[in-house]
Amino acid sequence: MALDLTSFGFTPTESLVYEVLLKHGPGTGYAIARSAGLARANAYSALEGLVSKGAARVETGRPRRYRPEGPASLIARISSNHGTAVEQLSAELERVPDLDYRIEAIQHALSRYPTESQLSQLLRNAQATRDFFTGLVAEARQEEMHERYLESLKRWNVIRILFPAMPGLGDEIHRVEALTHTQARIKRRAEFVEAISRLCSTGEYARAVYQCINALAEYPNDLGLLALKKSAEEKVRHSTELQQFISEGLTFLRGREADAALEAFAKARILDQNNLQVRYLLGIALVEKARSLICAGAATTKIFTSASGQMTVPMSRPSSTAPGGAAAKSR
């Protein structure tokens, strides 16, 4: 059976020439070529390959003679070279950024070195890493889908630390950063609008205008904020008149003049329909109006009852001395 060293990195011609050296002993290139049945050029090329790989050596003297390394020595050298090659291969495979391609490359290496436990462990590690990486990406996209952009960005930053060579990672992070910034601006604007509306509802229009100015400094030309500012400025201009109506209404309330108070507060409401103070005072005036009506109704009922009592005539009993009475009968 022919010696086959091809699985250890030797060419078929080198395997043949090494076998000839073992059988026939040291020899010149010419003699080895004849014994192997090869052209001299091919024989010399194979001999140089064997020398470079440590399977043969050149003896001193002329003509040049080639001597094979013993099988035991060659096996030890092959084992050492093989272990080094596997370690180098493992290191190179671990540096492959694309996890799917890395796993494919390791599987290909295992098909060549099926008994290498180092490669088997490397494959398990790569598969576990890919699963972890895939889970992180899925979580990042899930958080983004629910508009939790800050949480999504946290996961992408973890991926950037653990898998910096991920294809397209930079674009993903920049996109989610933009979404996070936009969401923060929307939230900030909503806070401005809430604060402005709250100030307007309590009649603090001057402060509302100031808050609008602050908001427009961050959101220039925002139509919604401009409309709020215009409305608040109009309320500031009408505030003196509005306060006058409120003051008049309060004076009427203290004088128990519910109708006049209602009229004054109604005028105030026309100037500012969202003013909580005006709404509250209108409610009080309505209660006062209802109370006065109830009191007036009660008084009317009392007068009517009294008048009815005076008009009632009591029925008289028959007198015992009246003609035709019991005395007359006794006679």
PyMOL commands that set and color helices and strands:
alter all, ss='L'
color gray80, all
select helices_A, chain A and resi 6-8+12-24+29-36+40-52+71-94+99-112+117-145+149-162+169-201+205-218+223-254+258-271+276-310+326-330
alter helices_A, ss='H'
color red, helices_A
select strands_A, chain A and resi 27-28+56-59+65-68
alter strands_A, ss='S'
color yellow, strands_A
deselect
rebuild
show_as cartoon
